[in-house]
């Protein structure tokens, strides 16, 4: 449910500059460009939701949703594309959401820390209203971020707006028709994330960005029980490979009936992709 590509000017800069800024890169034997990613996911018999993040106001670097759509069209059996808009662009962002839908992108992605915005401010509501009107799901980053982690002052990035409560909880209440995926186990606010998942029927989570052996115990317990139908596989590649994620996921104390839900069937239902019925793992 969660893999990164670079587009536009960001693609020209490459991942090397991002890595120098403090973002951990763990690609294993695989290339981090979209062709290499497609090869990796095909070798693992997987599909991936791919996206770039538009943070131009803060970074000054342009991305291109059209390139995401092009990669999805090149690998239709492997990639599902989501778009991204810089919320500070106002009406331009609203128009871009429509353009993303017109290009066949299947959802939208926000990263509140990197984009530097409070998702509960009313100035951004017209963007959400357009997303809802187009029936697009949306991914919001939650929890701490690897972006600029460990650098002095986190390069000015603050974590406040990545809290599930109040920010995602409010959005889910105010926009009940907007299907929201909370990206990552939301450490250190993972219990708040679980509370939102239980209370708001239009909220979900992906399990990307954190190696499974580091997931909080309460997250493991709840994806095995109360929120087993609302959790999705995800890697956050190129921060983590599917192979590592799967190896550590296999070691978790999860029920055999739950594993195929998290690995495939929950996301397939969410994205309206037809797959064989879930079967317990042996």
C-alpha positions as CSV (number, residue, x, y, z in Angstrom):
1,X,0.0,0.0,0.0
2,X,2.9,2.3,0.3
3,X,6.0,2.8,-1.9
4,X,7.8,5.9,-3.0
5,X,8.9,7.0,-6.5
6,X,10.5,10.3,-7.6
7,X,9.1,12.4,-10.4
8,X,9.8,15.8,-12.0
9,X,12.8,17.7,-10.6
10,X,12.9,15.3,-7.7
11,X,13.7,12.4,-10.1
12,X,16.6,14.5,-11.6
13,X,18.0,15.0,-8.1
14,X,17.8,11.3,-7.3
15,X,17.6,9.5,-4.0
16,X,21.3,10.2,-3.2
17,X,20.4,13.8,-2.1
18,X,17.6,12.5,0.0
19,X,19.8,10.0,1.7
20,X,22.4,12.7,2.5
21,X,19.6,14.7,4.1
22,X,19.1,11.8,6.6
23,X,16.5,9.5,5.1
24,X,17.5,5.8,5.5
25,X,17.8,3.8,2.3
26,X,17.4,0.0,2.4
27,X,17.0,-1.3,-1.1
28,X,18.8,-4.6,-0.7
29,X,19.7,-6.0,-4.1
30,X,17.1,-3.9,-5.9
31,X,17.2,-0.7,-7.8
32,X,15.2,2.3,-6.5
33,X,14.0,3.6,-9.9
34,X,10.5,2.7,-11.0
35,X,11.6,0.1,-13.5
36,X,13.7,-1.6,-10.8
37,X,10.8,-1.4,-8.3
38,X,8.5,-3.1,-10.9
39,X,11.0,-5.9,-11.2
40,X,11.2,-6.3,-7.5
41,X,7.4,-6.4,-6.9
42,X,7.0,-8.7,-9.9
43,X,9.6,-11.1,-8.5
44,X,7.7,-11.1,-5.2
45,X,4.3,-11.6,-7.0
46,X,3.0,-8.3,-5.5
47,X,1.4,-5.1,-6.5
48,X,2.3,-1.7,-5.0
49,X,0.6,1.6,-4.4
50,X,3.2,4.2,-5.7
51,X,3.3,8.0,-5.3
52,X,5.6,11.0,-5.0
53,X,4.9,13.8,-2.5
54,X,4.3,17.4,-3.6
55,X,6.1,19.6,-1.1
56,X,7.1,22.4,-3.5
57,X,6.2,25.3,-1.2
58,X,8.5,24.1,1.5
59,X,11.2,22.5,-0.7
60,X,11.1,24.5,-3.9
61,X,11.3,21.2,-5.9
62,X,8.6,20.3,-8.4
63,X,7.2,16.8,-8.8
64,X,4.9,15.5,-11.5
65,X,1.8,13.4,-11.0
66,X,1.7,12.7,-14.7
67,X,4.8,10.6,-14.4
68,X,3.2,8.6,-11.6
69,X,0.3,7.9,-13.9
70,X,2.7,7.0,-16.7
71,X,4.4,4.4,-14.6
72,X,1.1,2.9,-13.6
73,X,0.2,2.6,-17.3
74,X,3.5,1.0,-18.1
75,X,3.1,-1.6,-15.3
76,X,-0.7,-1.9,-14.9
77,X,-0.4,-5.4,-13.3
78,X,2.1,-4.1,-10.8
79,X,1.6,-0.4,-9.9
80,X,-1.4,1.4,-8.5
81,X,-0.8,5.1,-8.6
82,X,-1.8,7.7,-6.1
83,X,-1.4,11.5,-6.6
84,X,-0.2,14.2,-4.3
85,X,-0.9,17.9,-4.1
86,X,0.8,20.7,-2.1
87,X,-2.0,21.9,0.1
88,X,-0.5,25.4,0.2
89,X,-1.3,25.8,-3.5
90,X,-5.0,26.3,-2.8
91,X,-7.2,26.4,-5.9
92,X,-4.3,25.0,-8.0
93,X,-4.2,22.0,-5.6
94,X,-8.0,21.4,-6.1
95,X,-7.5,21.5,-9.9
96,X,-4.6,19.1,-9.6
97,X,-6.7,16.6,-7.6
98,X,-9.2,16.6,-10.5
99,X,-6.3,16.1,-12.9
100,X,-5.0,13.1,-10.9
101,X,-8.4,11.5,-11.1
102,X,-8.7,12.2,-14.8
103,X,-5.3,10.5,-15.3
104,X,-6.5,7.4,-13.6
105,X,-4.7,7.8,-10.3
106,X,-6.6,6.0,-7.6
107,X,-6.1,8.1,-4.5
108,X,-4.1,11.0,-2.9
109,X,-1.2,11.2,-0.5
110,X,-0.3,13.9,2.1
111,X,2.8,14.1,4.3
112,X,2.0,16.8,6.9
113,X,5.5,17.0,8.4
114,X,7.3,17.3,5.0
115,X,4.6,19.6,3.6
116,X,4.5,21.6,6.8
117,X,0.7,22.0,7.2
118,X,-2.0,21.6,9.8
119,X,-4.5,19.3,8.1
120,X,-7.4,20.5,10.3
121,X,-7.2,24.1,9.0
122,X,-10.3,25.1,7.1
123,X,-8.3,26.7,4.3
124,X,-7.5,23.1,3.1
125,X,-11.1,21.8,3.3
126,X,-11.9,22.6,-0.4
127,X,-9.2,20.1,-1.3
128,X,-10.7,17.4,0.8
129,X,-14.1,18.2,-0.6
130,X,-12.8,17.7,-4.1
131,X,-11.2,14.4,-3.0
132,X,-14.5,13.2,-1.5
133,X,-16.5,14.2,-4.6
134,X,-14.2,12.1,-6.7
135,X,-14.4,9.2,-4.3
136,X,-10.7,9.0,-3.9
137,X,-9.1,7.5,-0.8
138,X,-6.4,9.5,0.9
139,X,-3.2,8.5,2.8
140,X,-2.0,10.8,5.6
141,X,1.3,10.3,7.2
142,X,1.2,9.5,11.0
143,X,3.8,9.1,13.7
144,X,7.4,10.3,13.6
145,X,9.1,10.6,10.3
146,X,12.5,9.4,8.9
147,X,12.7,12.6,6.9
148,X,15.6,14.6,8.3
149,X,15.7,12.3,11.4
150,X,18.8,12.9,13.5
151,X,19.7,16.2,11.8
152,X,20.0,19.4,13.9
153,X,16.5,20.6,14.6
154,X,15.1,18.0,12.2
155,X,15.8,20.6,9.5
156,X,12.9,22.6,10.8
157,X,10.4,19.7,10.4
158,X,7.9,19.4,13.3
159,X,5.9,16.3,14.2
160,X,2.8,17.8,15.8
161,X,0.5,17.5,12.8
162,X,1.3,13.8,12.4
163,X,-0.7,12.8,15.5
164,X,-3.7,10.6,14.8
165,X,-5.6,12.5,17.6
166,X,-6.7,15.1,17.1
167,X,-5.8,15.6,13.4
168,X,-6.9,12.4,11.7
169,X,-9.7,11.8,14.2
170,X,-11.1,15.3,13.4
171,X,-10.9,14.8,9.6
172,X,-12.6,11.4,9.8
173,X,-15.4,13.0,11.8
174,X,-15.8,16.1,9.6
175,X,-15.5,14.2,6.3
176,X,-17.2,10.8,7.0
177,X,-17.2,9.9,3.3
178,X,-13.5,10.3,3.0
179,X,-11.7,7.0,3.4
180,X,-8.5,7.7,5.2
181,X,-5.4,5.5,5.5
182,X,-3.1,6.4,8.3
183,X,0.4,5.6,7.0
184,X,2.7,3.6,9.3
185,X,2.3,2.3,12.9
186,X,2.0,5.8,14.4
187,X,4.7,5.5,17.0
188,X,4.8,7.2,19.5
189,X,1.0,7.7,19.2
190,X,0.2,4.2,18.1
191,X,-2.5,3.7,20.8
192,X,-4.2,6.8,19.6
193,X,-4.1,5.4,16.1
194,X,-5.8,2.2,17.3
195,X,-8.5,4.2,19.0
196,X,-9.2,6.1,15.8
197,X,-9.3,2.9,13.8
198,X,-11.9,1.4,16.3
199,X,-14.0,4.5,16.5
200,X,-14.1,5.8,12.9
201,X,-15.3,3.4,10.3
202,X,-13.8,5.4,7.5
203,X,-10.2,5.0,8.8
204,X,-7.5,2.4,8.0
205,X,-3.8,1.9,8.5
206,X,-0.9,0.7,6.5
207,X,2.0,-1.2,8.2
208,X,4.8,0.4,6.2
209,X,7.9,2.2,7.4
210,X,8.7,0.2,10.5
211,X,10.3,-3.2,10.4
212,X,7.7,-5.6,11.9
213,X,10.1,-6.6,14.8
214,X,9.8,-3.0,16.0
215,X,6.1,-2.8,16.0
216,X,4.5,-1.9,19.4
217,X,2.9,-4.8,21.2
218,X,-0.5,-3.1,21.2
219,X,-0.3,-2.7,17.4
220,X,0.5,-6.4,16.9
221,X,-2.3,-7.4,19.3
222,X,-5.0,-5.2,17.6
223,X,-4.2,-6.1,14.0
224,X,-4.5,-9.7,15.1
225,X,-8.0,-9.0,16.7
226,X,-10.0,-5.8,16.7
227,X,-8.7,-4.1,13.6
228,X,-7.7,-7.1,11.6
229,X,-9.9,-6.0,8.7
230,X,-8.4,-2.4,8.6
231,X,-4.6,-3.0,8.3
232,X,-2.7,-3.2,5.0
233,X,0.7,-4.5,4.0
234,X,3.2,-1.8,3.0
235,X,7.0,-1.3,2.9
236,X,7.8,2.4,2.4
237,X,10.3,1.3,-0.2
238,X,13.1,2.4,-0.8
239,X,13.3,2.6,3.0
240,X,12.6,-1.2,3.4
241,X,12.4,-4.1,1.0
242,X,9.4,-6.5,0.8
243,X,11.7,-9.4,1.6
244,X,12.7,-8.0,5.0
245,X,9.2,-7.0,5.8
246,X,7.8,-10.5,5.0
247,X,10.6,-12.3,6.8
248,X,9.9,-10.4,10.1
249,X,6.1,-10.4,9.6
250,X,6.3,-14.2,9.5
251,X,7.8,-14.2,13.0
252,X,4.9,-12.3,14.6
253,X,2.3,-14.2,16.7
254,X,-0.6,-13.6,14.3
255,X,-3.5,-16.0,13.5
256,X,-3.3,-17.9,10.2
257,X,-6.7,-16.3,9.3
258,X,-5.4,-12.8,9.8
259,X,-2.1,-13.0,7.7
260,X,-3.8,-13.2,4.3
261,X,-6.0,-10.3,5.2
262,X,-3.1,-8.0,6.0
263,X,-1.0,-9.2,3.1
264,X,-3.6,-9.0,0.4
265,X,-7.3,-9.2,1.0
266,X,-7.9,-6.0,3.0
267,X,-6.2,-3.8,0.5
268,X,-7.8,-5.6,-2.5
269,X,-11.2,-5.0,-1.0
270,X,-10.4,-1.4,-0.2
271,X,-9.1,-0.8,-3.8
272,X,-11.8,-2.9,-5.4
273,X,-9.4,-5.4,-6.9
274,X,-10.8,-8.9,-7.5
275,X,-8.7,-11.6,-6.0
276,X,-9.3,-15.2,-4.9
277,X,-11.0,-15.6,-1.5
278,X,-8.8,-15.5,1.6
279,X,-7.5,-18.9,2.8
280,X,-5.6,-19.5,6.1
281,X,-1.9,-19.9,5.7
282,X,-0.4,-23.3,6.4
